[in-house]
Amino acid sequence: MNIDIQLQLPESIFSTLHKGKDEIATLLKLCTAVKLYELQQLSQERAAELADMTRTEFLLALRDFKISPYQYSFDDAKQEVKAIIGR
């Protein structure tokens, strides 16, 4: 089930981006999904769902936004390396 949300945007956004209403809506959903994924508030699966994309399409979009699909902190990576080498 989807829930509709209404946004009021300045008209100048449409002319600046040279995009129509539907294109702006798609862009806003994608940008929101990417940012929430980057902030680790959504999984790849849920972010892809928000963006109306497959997971593969979302991973390609992350590349375009220069966002890593791997959400590890340095400490996470360190712990994983320790677990692998057994120390």
ZIRA-V121964 format. One record per run of one state. SS is the DSSP state (H for helix, E for strand, C for the rest). FROM is the first residue (numbers start at 1). LEN is the number of residues. If there is no record, write none. Layout:
BEGIN
SS;FROM;LEN / SS;FROM;LEN
END
This chain:
BEGIN
C;1;10 / H;11;7 / C;18;3 / H;21;18 / C;39;5 / H;44;7 / C;51;4 / H;55;10 / C;65;9 / H;74;12 / C;86;2
END
